[in-house]
Amino acid sequence: MSYSALAARGGIVQSIGITGVGSYLPEAIVSNAEIGHGAGVTDEWIVRKTGIRERRRAAPHQATSDLAAEAAERALHRAGLTADELAYVVVATSTPDHPQPATAALVQDRIGARAAAAFDVNAVCSGFVYALKTVEKLLAAAAPGEPRHGLVIGADLYSRILDYADRRTAALFGDGAGAVVLGPVPAGRGLRHISLVSHGDAHGLIRVEAGGSRLPASPLTLAEGGHYFRMDGRGVRAFVTRTLPREVDRLLREAAVPPDAVRHFVPHQANGAMLADLWPDLGLRGADLHLTLERYANTGAASVPVTLAEMDRRGAVAAGDLVVLAAFGGGMSLGTALLDWTLDRAAPAPDPAPVPAGELLSPLSR
């Protein structure tokens, strides 16, 4: 009998952990050469500055909810659950299908999670970890007999908000979605500790200035490029370099876990060069650093769950392994999480073989 079934009968004390994981990356591959042509940079420059070689691009008919629903279905399959067993569907995104309704509502409808409450979380690239803590606390507070499973999805489609002439941002992002199912696991396992922090005084480092109530869409905001993603790259790097090692250290101290007990470190896939420079300062000498940005680039709130799904798909993580997640993004926001992996090791799967489709690039990149 599964732990979930035992817990439902009152047979064990429950913790909340990951019981399924999945991801979806669009089929179209966009090379650095294609991006570089519009931004005035070379493949070598992009690799040296970011570690990124290619990224995925959503098809014209796809929106964020489409990517999110695909990842959700795969996570549910890995968990052995159906959508009608979910209490919550939460989507972390800063590129929603529409200003309203919530993208999560569209995902809930598509996957058939009729009994689930659905809402979005926007902490930009930190959003997945913020949503993870939100759903963990909601499930832990469930009354006896209430559903004890939730779906947490990180999904972003940044290709629709990039200025492809801006070399500071054009090469950084890809489209994608990752999802985890949360549910009952053995006591003391699963999500051990999650820490969230925001630095609103640095909100100007990452922004899309127009399209909200401050600067509603208008011919002027369109002409001035106000709907594009903008970032102060040097400022972001300085912020992350200053704050991330401190937050990882705080997470482990509060959880009373020594750094050398950590087996895996999964950061937000922002920039490979920056992460390589930061890695020695984190003190996780016994951990493997997991990066997927070389193939998928920065997928926003999806980057952490996409990397978790990749680890699971490759059989790179086993039950009982301690994993640290660390995300950072606009706001500025940071989220760190310590979890005890509770899924049995998956049989390694071959890499997918998508077909390059550069013709899906925005005309702005030409």
C-alpha angles and dihedrals in degrees: 000000000000123000089245091056093046091049091051088057092049093250098133141019108257137227124182120246145148111291098169139015135189143158142199126207119181116248099240115095118204116198129214089247091061093047094043094055092066096037096047096242136111133241089249091053093051094048092047094048099039113009089235120134102169143351139201124254127204118235117252092257094052126094132183093271091056092056091043094051092051091052090046093054091051093049091049090050091051089050093048091235137126123227093248089067092065124106095187140025111192124178121198108204143136092194103061123179089245137358083252147047104040115263087231089065090058091048091048090054095046097050094040099242092156097163096048128102109229130203142144132244121205116195090132110232092355091056099103093059091045090052091045092059092043094055093040091057093045092052093045089054095050116128120239110284095021119120111275102197129090136180119225116191131184111197134161137167104196095163088084095058103040127111100221092200091061107090091192092068111009096087099039104075141067133174123252150119136226129187140188131194114222122204146134117318132170115299113276093018132095120036104018101176138347125193125193128188136170133199104197092176087073096050093121094067093081122025153142099208104193136052099059135084093282094057110011117201112278139150087266096053090048093049092048094049092244093149094060124099111256129190138180095222097189092047092050092049092050091048094050093044090053100043111028099067089048093051094048090050091049092049093055094043092051090048091047091232120139115232093239090062091066112101102182136029118198113185131182103275096238105135129346096212092052093047092049090054092047097046098083091051093059094069094220095137096159096047133094115233109224118208128175098164094100089072104022105027119206108334095182115226088000096063099087098045091041088056092047090052091049091051091050093046091052094046089241096137129053136197110279096028114133112232129190119204119196124183132173132180150137120338080047096272136166132189128183128182136186116205139174106224109238103179120100113246110276121228106259111261126209119254114267116249107220120181117246111247111179091164088078091070117116113260086240089074096057 
